[in-house]
């Protein structure tokens, strides 16, 4: 009877004295029928009965229970072999998981198949194994794939380990360095001296750089040597000292140093040449300054002469404008008197010629005013007299006056975009327009068109004359 089995002293030994989960599983009902108190606590239940009443945990302790077909196949294998062992993830009542090892042995009671299930908590061991595996991988990543050569040797100088870069630096295939001593990868001329240095380090190991104030070299498999930098470290394993050498190929560094030295010498030579040039040019500059000092009086005299000429020019302008204005005024008065005495059948022609005389006199007077402006500008006496100006009328009058200057088939076209009078100096604007049109007609060819444009926008007048010169 199974009940008799439960009541035996062996049951107490297996169940209550065990440090691991122990349970009896009915292979026909596919559920636990007995679990010890250690197992109850391990799975997070308050009592054995709570665990047996749980429809899921009483059937399977796996985190992911097997499907029915796979579960039946597993039970058949267990019954057939009488023994089963595996490591899988187990879920507790609160949902937390851990790794456990199942050890399952089958037995029969009352012609019914049962299994004695022992579950050992392997979570800590599994974590330890994972950490060890990760540590090994980190070691491989750091050691094997480091960007500097790493060589480990024992106190006898025998190389016990070397990473991939060290193999490549010294020209060996993977694993070949392990069969050598450290004296075999240094130049032949310093191997015996190196052996003494190694023994000295073994006697007093400490982290340090090698070759202080000396150039170090390594020897490749083909016998060629190359400059290196070496740093030493050490560790002890099971009481034995191991030395770690970190090796860097500094061939490019040495070449760069040689280039820097060559550049330094070149720069020093350039500096010397530059200093000589500066000295020569300083001497030349002093000579130039001396010549400038000598010509200072001459320049002062020239400036004084120029000032006198400017004064003469101003006086001449004033005098000329005064002398020219009087006869011009007389001519204008005469033409006015002629108009007052009409008569004869030639009056129309007389009137036309008189108008031309008046226009010519006015034009000469404007030119004279421009000439006079030079003297006024120098004296600072130019003043603007603003008034309302009809631009269309002003431009029309100036264009009419300029007809006598037109070349064959030459025309003046106007584009006035100012609808209201503007406030400015009529005389100055007329002079500006006459000056621009005169130049435009002069430098434009026969049959050309000279365009006058006026635009008023934002209280500003824009006047432009476009020629074809």
TORPA-787289 format. One record per residue (C-alpha): z, y, x; residue number from 0; residue in one letter. Coordinates in steps of 0.2 Angstrom, whole numbers, plus 2048, in hexadecimal, padded with zeros to 3 digits. Layout:
<atoms>
> zz, yy, xx, resi, resn
> Z, Y, X, NUM, a .
...
</atoms>
This chain:
<atoms>
> zz, yy, xx, resi, resn
> 800, 800, 800, 0, x .
> 7FC, 812, 806, 1, x .
> 80D, 817, 800, 2, x .
> 815, 80B, 80B, 3, x .
> 80B, 812, 819, 4, x .
> 811, 823, 815, 5, x .
> 823, 81D, 815, 6, x .
> 823, 814, 826, 7, x .
> 82B, 81C, 835, 8, x .
> 81A, 81D, 83D, 9, x .
> 815, 829, 830, 10, x .
> 823, 834, 835, 11, x .
> 81E, 833, 847, 12, x .
> 80C, 837, 844, 13, x .
> 80F, 845, 837, 14, x .
> 81F, 84E, 83A, 15, x .
> 821, 84C, 84D, 16, x .
> 80F, 851, 852, 17, x .
> 80B, 862, 859, 18, x .
> 7F9, 861, 851, 19, x .
> 7F2, 860, 840, 20, x .
> 7F3, 84E, 839, 21, x .
> 7EC, 849, 828, 22, x .
> 7E6, 83A, 81F, 23, x .
> 7D5, 83C, 816, 24, x .
> 7CF, 830, 808, 25, x .
> 7BD, 82D, 80C, 26, x .
> 7B9, 828, 7FB, 27, x .
> 7C1, 837, 7F2, 28, x .
> 7BB, 841, 800, 29, x .
> 7CB, 84B, 802, 30, x .
> 7DC, 84C, 80B, 31, x .
> 7EA, 842, 803, 32, x .
> 7F7, 847, 810, 33, x .
> 7F9, 855, 81D, 34, x .
> 808, 858, 829, 35, x .
> 812, 868, 829, 36, x .
> 80A, 86E, 83A, 37, x .
> 7F9, 86C, 831, 38, x .
> 7FF, 875, 822, 39, x .
> 805, 884, 82D, 40, x .
> 7F5, 883, 838, 41, x .
> 7EA, 886, 829, 42, x .
> 7F5, 894, 822, 43, x .
> 7FC, 88B, 812, 44, x .
> 80D, 88C, 80B, 45, x .
> 80F, 87A, 807, 46, x .
> 806, 869, 809, 47, x .
> 803, 868, 7F6, 48, x .
> 7FA, 879, 7F6, 49, x .
> 7EE, 873, 803, 50, x .
> 7EB, 863, 7FA, 51, x .
> 7E8, 86C, 7EA, 52, x .
> 7DB, 878, 7F2, 53, x .
> 7CA, 871, 7ED, 54, x .
> 7C1, 877, 7FC, 55, x .
> 7CE, 875, 80A, 56, x .
> 7D4, 864, 804, 57, x .
> 7C2, 85E, 806, 58, x .
> 7BC, 867, 816, 59, x .
> 7C4, 872, 823, 60, x .
> 7B3, 878, 82A, 61, x .
> 7AF, 88B, 829, 62, x .
> 79E, 886, 822, 63, x .
> 7A0, 875, 818, 64, x .
> 792, 869, 81A, 65, x .
> 785, 866, 80C, 66, x .
> 788, 857, 801, 67, x .
> 77B, 84D, 809, 68, x .
> 781, 851, 81B, 69, x .
> 793, 84E, 816, 70, x .
> 78F, 83D, 80F, 71, x .
> 786, 838, 81F, 72, x .
> 794, 83E, 829, 73, x .
> 7A1, 833, 820, 74, x .
> 795, 824, 821, 75, x .
> 794, 826, 834, 76, x .
> 7A7, 828, 835, 77, x .
> 7AA, 818, 82B, 78, x .
> 79D, 80F, 835, 79, x .
> 7A3, 814, 846, 80, x .
> 7B6, 815, 842, 81, x .
> 7B8, 824, 84D, 82, x .
> 7B1, 836, 84D, 83, x .
> 7B4, 845, 858, 84, x .
> 7AD, 857, 858, 85, x .
> 7B1, 869, 85B, 86, x .
> 7AE, 875, 84D, 87, x .
> 7B4, 885, 845, 88, x .
> 7C2, 884, 838, 89, x .
> 7C7, 891, 82B, 90, x .
> 7D9, 895, 826, 91, x .
> 7DE, 899, 814, 92, x .
> 7DD, 8AC, 818, 93, x .
> 7CB, 8AA, 81E, 94, x .
> 7CF, 8AB, 831, 95, x .
> 7C6, 89E, 83C, 96, x .
> 7CA, 895, 84C, 97, x .
> 7C2, 887, 856, 98, x .
> 7C9, 876, 853, 99, x .
> 7C6, 864, 85A, 100, x .
> 7C6, 856, 84D, 101, x .
> 7CB, 844, 853, 102, x .
> 7C8, 839, 844, 103, x .
> 7CC, 826, 843, 104, x .
> 7C9, 81B, 834, 105, x .
> 7D5, 80E, 82D, 106, x .
> 7D6, 804, 81C, 107, x .
> 7E5, 803, 810, 108, x .
> 7E3, 7F9, 800, 109, x .
> 7D1, 7F6, 803, 110, x .
> 7CE, 809, 803, 111, x .
> 7C7, 812, 812, 112, x .
> 7D1, 820, 81A, 113, x .
> 7D0, 82B, 829, 114, x .
> 7DE, 831, 834, 115, x .
> 7D9, 843, 838, 116, x .
> 7E0, 84C, 847, 117, x .
> 7DC, 85F, 849, 118, x .
> 7DF, 867, 85A, 119, x .
> 7DF, 87A, 85B, 120, x .
> 7D2, 87E, 868, 121, x .
> 7D1, 890, 865, 122, x .
> 7DA, 896, 874, 123, x .
> 7D0, 889, 87F, 124, x .
> 7C0, 88E, 877, 125, x .
> 7C3, 8A1, 87B, 126, x .
> 7C8, 89D, 88C, 127, x .
> 7B8, 893, 88F, 128, x .
> 7AE, 8A1, 888, 129, x .
> 7B7, 8AE, 893, 130, x .
> 7B3, 8A2, 8A2, 131, x .
> 7A1, 8A1, 89D, 132, x .
> 7A0, 8B4, 89B, 133, x .
> 7A8, 8B6, 8AB, 134, x .
> 79C, 8AB, 8B4, 135, x .
> 78D, 8B4, 8AC, 136, x .
> 794, 8C4, 8B1, 137, x .
> 797, 8BE, 8C3, 138, x .
> 785, 8B8, 8C3, 139, x .
> 77E, 8C8, 8BC, 140, x .
> 788, 8D2, 8C9, 141, x .
> 786, 8C7, 8D8, 142, x .
> 775, 8BF, 8D5, 143, x .
> 76C, 8CF, 8CF, 144, x .
> 775, 8DC, 8D9, 145, x .
> 769, 8EA, 8E0, 146, x .
> 771, 8E7, 8F2, 147, x .
> 772, 8D7, 8FC, 148, x .
> 783, 8CE, 8FB, 149, x .
> 788, 8C0, 907, 150, x .
> 798, 8B6, 907, 151, x .
> 79D, 8AC, 916, 152, x .
> 7AD, 8A3, 91C, 153, x .
> 7B8, 8A6, 92B, 154, x .
> 7AC, 89C, 936, 155, x .
> 79D, 8A7, 931, 156, x .
> 795, 89A, 926, 157, x .
> 78C, 8A2, 918, 158, x .
> 792, 89A, 908, 159, x .
> 789, 8A5, 8FB, 160, x .
> 77B, 8B2, 8FB, 161, x .
> 773, 8BB, 8EC, 162, x .
> 760, 8BD, 8E9, 163, x .
> 75E, 8CE, 8F1, 164, x .
> 766, 8C8, 901, 165, x .
> 75A, 8B9, 902, 166, x .
> 74B, 8C6, 900, 167, x .
> 752, 8D2, 90D, 168, x .
> 754, 8C5, 91A, 169, x .
> 743, 8BC, 916, 170, x .
> 74B, 8AC, 910, 171, x .
> 747, 8A1, 901, 172, x .
> 755, 89F, 8F4, 173, x .
> 763, 895, 8FB, 174, x .
> 75E, 895, 90D, 175, x .
> 76B, 8A1, 913, 176, x .
> 779, 896, 90E, 177, x .
> 774, 88A, 91C, 178, x .
> 776, 898, 929, 179, x .
> 784, 8A1, 932, 180, x .
> 785, 8B4, 931, 181, x .
> 781, 8B5, 944, 182, x .
> 770, 8AE, 940, 183, x .
> 76B, 8BD, 935, 184, x .
> 770, 8CA, 942, 185, x .
> 765, 8CE, 952, 186, x .
> 766, 8C2, 960, 187, x .
> 76D, 8CF, 96C, 188, x .
> 77C, 8D3, 962, 189, x .
> 780, 8C2, 95A, 190, x .
> 78E, 8BE, 967, 191, x .
> 795, 8CF, 965, 192, x .
> 795, 8CD, 952, 193, x .
> 79E, 8BD, 953, 194, x .
> 7AD, 8C6, 95C, 195, x .
> 7AC, 8D3, 94E, 196, x .
> 7AD, 8C6, 941, 197, x .
> 7BC, 8BE, 949, 198, x .
> 7C5, 8CF, 94A, 199, x .
> 7C1, 8D2, 937, 200, x .
> 7C8, 8C0, 933, 201, x .
> 7D8, 8C5, 93C, 202, x .
> 7DA, 8D5, 932, 203, x .
> 7CF, 8D5, 923, 204, x .
> 7CD, 8E6, 919, 205, x .
> 7C0, 8EF, 910, 206, x .
> 7B5, 8F9, 91B, 207, x .
> 7A4, 8FE, 921, 208, x .
> 79C, 8F7, 930, 209, x .
> 793, 8FF, 93E, 210, x .
> 79D, 910, 93F, 211, x .
> 792, 91C, 94A, 212, x .
> 786, 90D, 94E, 213, x .
> 776, 907, 947, 214, x .
> 776, 8F6, 93F, 215, x .
> 768, 8EA, 93D, 216, x .
> 764, 8DA, 935, 217, x .
> 758, 8CC, 93A, 218, x .
> 74C, 8C4, 92E, 219, x .
> 746, 8B2, 92F, 220, x .
> 736, 8B7, 938, 221, x .
> 741, 8C0, 946, 222, x .
> 73D, 8D1, 941, 223, x .
> 74C, 8DD, 93F, 224, x .
> 74F, 8EB, 933, 225, x .
> 75D, 8F9, 932, 226, x .
> 76B, 8F5, 926, 227, x .
> 77B, 8FC, 91F, 228, x .
> 789, 8EF, 91D, 229, x .
> 79A, 8F1, 914, 230, x .
> 7A7, 8E3, 915, 231, x .
> 7B3, 8DC, 908, 232, x .
> 7BD, 8CC, 907, 233, x .
> 7C7, 8C0, 8FB, 234, x .
> 7D1, 8B1, 8FC, 235, x .
> 7CE, 8A1, 8F3, 236, x .
> 7DA, 892, 8F4, 237, x .
> 7E2, 89A, 903, 238, x .
> 7D1, 89C, 90D, 239, x .
> 7CA, 8AD, 912, 240, x .
> 7B8, 8B1, 90D, 241, x .
> 7AF, 8C1, 913, 242, x .
> 7A3, 8CA, 908, 243, x .
> 795, 8D4, 910, 244, x .
> 78B, 8E1, 906, 245, x .
> 77A, 8E4, 90E, 246, x .
> 76E, 8F3, 90B, 247, x .
> 75D, 8F4, 913, 248, x .
> 75C, 906, 919, 249, x .
> 74A, 906, 920, 250, x .
> 744, 914, 915, 251, x .
> 754, 91E, 918, 252, x .
> 751, 91D, 92B, 253, x .
> 73F, 921, 929, 254, x .
> 744, 930, 91E, 255, x .
> 751, 936, 92C, 256, x .
> 743, 935, 939, 257, x .
> 738, 940, 92E, 258, x .
> 746, 94C, 92B, 259, x .
> 749, 94D, 93E, 260, x .
> 736, 950, 940, 261, x .
> 736, 95D, 933, 262, x .
> 746, 966, 93A, 263, x .
> 73D, 967, 94B, 264, x .
> 72D, 96E, 942, 265, x .
> 738, 97B, 939, 266, x .
> 741, 980, 948, 267, x .
> 730, 983, 951, 268, x .
> 72A, 98D, 941, 269, x .
> 73A, 997, 942, 270, x .
> 738, 99C, 954, 271, x .
> 725, 9A1, 950, 272, x .
> 72B, 9AB, 941, 273, x .
> 738, 9B4, 94B, 274, x .
> 72B, 9B9, 958, 275, x .
> 71F, 9BF, 94A, 276, x .
> 72E, 9C9, 943, 277, x .
> 731, 9D1, 954, 278, x .
> 71F, 9D5, 956, 279, x .
> 71D, 9DC, 945, 280, x .
> 72D, 9E6, 947, 281, x .
> 726, 9EE, 956, 282, x .
> 716, 9F1, 94D, 283, x .
> 720, 9F9, 93E, 284, x .
> 729, A04, 94A, 285, x .
> 719, A0A, 951, 286, x .
> 712, A0D, 940, 287, x .
> 722, A17, 93B, 288, x .
> 720, A22, 94A, 289, x .
> 70D, A25, 945, 290, x .
> 713, A29, 934, 291, x .
> 720, A35, 93A, 292, x .
> 712, A3E, 945, 293, x .
> 707, A40, 936, 294, x .
> 715, A46, 92A, 295, x .
> 711, A58, 92F, 296, x .
> 6FE, A56, 92C, 297, x .
> 702, A4E, 91B, 298, x .
> 70D, A5D, 916, 299, x .
> 6FF, A69, 91B, 300, x .
> 6F3, A5F, 911, 301, x .
> 6FE, A60, 901, 302, x .
> 701, A73, 904, 303, x .
> 6EE, A75, 904, 304, x .
> 6EC, A6A, 8F5, 305, x .
> 6F9, A75, 8EC, 306, x .
> 6EF, A85, 8F0, 307, x .
> 6DF, A7E, 8EA, 308, x .
> 6E7, A79, 8DA, 309, x .
> 6ED, A8B, 8D7, 310, x .
> 6DC, A92, 8DB, 311, x .
> 6D4, A86, 8CF, 312, x .
> 6E1, A8C, 8C1, 313, x .
> 6DD, A9E, 8C5, 314, x .
> 6CA, A9A, 8C4, 315, x .
> 6CC, A92, 8B4, 316, x .
> 6D5, AA0, 8AC, 317, x .
> 6C9, AAD, 8B3, 318, x .
> 6BA, AA3, 8AE, 319, x .
> 6C0, AA1, 89C, 320, x .
> 6C4, AB4, 89B, 321, x .
> 6B4, AB9, 8A2, 322, x .
> 6A9, AAD, 897, 323, x .
> 6B2, AB1, 887, 324, x .
> 6AD, AC3, 887, 325, x .
> 69A, AC1, 887, 326, x .
> 69B, AB3, 87B, 327, x .
> 6A5, ABD, 86F, 328, x .
> 698, ACB, 870, 329, x .
> 68A, ABF, 86C, 330, x .
> 693, AB8, 85D, 331, x .
> 696, ACA, 857, 332, x .
> 683, ACE, 859, 333, x .
> 67E, AC0, 84F, 334, x .
> 689, AC5, 841, 335, x .
> 681, AD7, 841, 336, x .
> 670, ACF, 840, 337, x .
> 674, AC6, 830, 338, x .
> 679, AD7, 828, 339, x .
> 668, ADE, 82A, 340, x .
> 65C, AD2, 821, 341, x .
> 64A, AD6, 81E, 342, x .
> 638, AD1, 821, 343, x .
> 630, AC0, 81C, 344, x .
> 637, AB8, 82C, 345, x .
> 649, AB9, 825, 346, x .
> 64A, AA6, 823, 347, x .
> 645, AA2, 834, 348, x .
> 651, AAF, 83B, 349, x .
> 65F, AA9, 831, 350, x .
> 65C, A97, 837, 351, x .
> 65C, A9D, 849, 352, x .
> 66B, AA7, 846, 353, x .
> 674, A98, 840, 354, x .
> 66F, A8E, 84F, 355, x .
> 675, A9D, 85A, 356, x .
> 686, A9D, 851, 357, x .
> 688, A8A, 853, 358, x .
> 683, A8B, 865, 359, x .
> 690, A99, 869, 360, x .
> 69D, A8F, 85F, 361, x .
> 699, A80, 86A, 362, x .
> 69A, A89, 87A, 363, x .
> 6AA, A91, 874, 364, x .
> 6B1, A80, 871, 365, x .
> 6AC, A7A, 883, 366, x .
> 6B4, A8A, 88A, 367, x .
> 6C4, A85, 880, 368, x .
> 6C4, A74, 888, 369, x .
> 6C1, A7C, 899, 370, x .
> 6CF, A88, 896, 371, x .
> 6DB, A79, 891, 372, x .
> 6DB, A73, 8A3, 373, x .
> 6E4, A83, 8A8, 374, x .
> 6EF, A83, 899, 375, x .
> 6F4, A71, 89D, 376, x .
> 6F9, A75, 8AE, 377, x .
> 704, A84, 8A7, 378, x .
> 70B, A79, 899, 379, x .
> 705, A85, 88C, 380, x .
> 6FA, A79, 881, 381, x .
> 701, A7A, 86F, 382, x .
> 6FB, A71, 85F, 383, x .
> 6F8, A7A, 84F, 384, x .
> 6F8, A6D, 841, 385, x .
> 6EF, A70, 830, 386, x .
> 6E7, A66, 822, 387, x .
> 6D7, A5F, 828, 388, x .
> 6C9, A57, 81D, 389, x .
> 6C3, A49, 829, 390, x .
> 6B3, A46, 820, 391, x .
> 6AF, A59, 820, 392, x .
> 6B4, A5A, 833, 393, x .
> 6AA, A4B, 838, 394, x .
> 69B, A51, 82E, 395, x .
> 69B, A62, 837, 396, x .
> 69C, A5B, 848, 397, x .
> 68E, A4E, 845, 398, x .
> 683, A5D, 83E, 399, x .
> 687, A67, 84E, 400, x .
> 683, A57, 859, 401, x .
> 671, A55, 851, 402, x .
> 669, A5F, 860, 403, x .
> 670, A52, 86C, 404, x .
> 668, A43, 863, 405, x .
> 65B, A39, 86D, 406, x .
> 64B, A32, 864, 407, x .
> 650, A28, 855, 408, x .
> 662, A29, 859, 409, x .
> 66E, A2A, 84B, 410, x .
> 680, A2D, 847, 411, x .
> 689, A23, 83A, 412, x .
> 69A, A27, 833, 413, x .
> 6A7, A1C, 82A, 414, x .
> 6B6, A27, 823, 415, x .
> 6C4, A1D, 81C, 416, x .
> 6D0, A2C, 819, 417, x .
> 6D0, A31, 807, 418, x .
> 6DD, A40, 809, 419, x .
> 6DE, A4E, 815, 420, x .
> 6E8, A4B, 825, 421, x .
> 6F4, A57, 82E, 422, x .
> 6EF, A5A, 840, 423, x .
> 6E7, A67, 84C, 424, x .
> 6D5, A6A, 846, 425, x .
> 6D0, A72, 857, 426, x .
> 6D6, A63, 862, 427, x .
> 6CF, A56, 856, 428, x .
> 6BE, A5F, 856, 429, x .
> 6BE, A5F, 869, 430, x .
> 6C3, A4D, 86A, 431, x .
> 6B5, A48, 85E, 432, x .
> 6A8, A53, 867, 433, x .
> 6AC, A4B, 878, 434, x .
> 6AB, A39, 872, 435, x .
> 69B, A3C, 868, 436, x .
> 693, A45, 877, 437, x .
> 697, A37, 883, 438, x .
> 691, A2A, 876, 439, x .
> 680, A32, 873, 440, x .
> 67E, A35, 885, 441, x .
> 680, A23, 88A, 442, x .
> 678, A1B, 87B, 443, x .
> 665, A18, 87C, 444, x .
> 656, A1D, 871, 445, x .
> 657, A17, 85F, 446, x .
> 66A, A12, 861, 447, x .
> 677, A15, 854, 448, x .
> 688, A1D, 858, 449, x .
> 696, A19, 84B, 450, x .
> 6A4, A25, 848, 451, x .
> 6B3, A1C, 83E, 452, x .
> 6C3, A24, 837, 453, x .
> 6D1, A1A, 830, 454, x .
> 6E2, A20, 829, 455, x .
> 6F0, A14, 828, 456, x .
> 703, A15, 828, 457, x .
> 702, A28, 82C, 458, x .
> 6F7, A25, 83B, 459, x .
> 6E5, A2A, 83E, 460, x .
> 6D9, A1E, 848, 461, x .
> 6C9, A27, 84E, 462, x .
> 6BC, A1C, 857, 463, x .
> 6AB, A1F, 85D, 464, x .
> 6A0, A10, 861, 465, x .
> 690, A12, 86B, 466, x .
> 683, A06, 872, 467, x .
> 683, A0C, 884, 468, x .
</atoms>
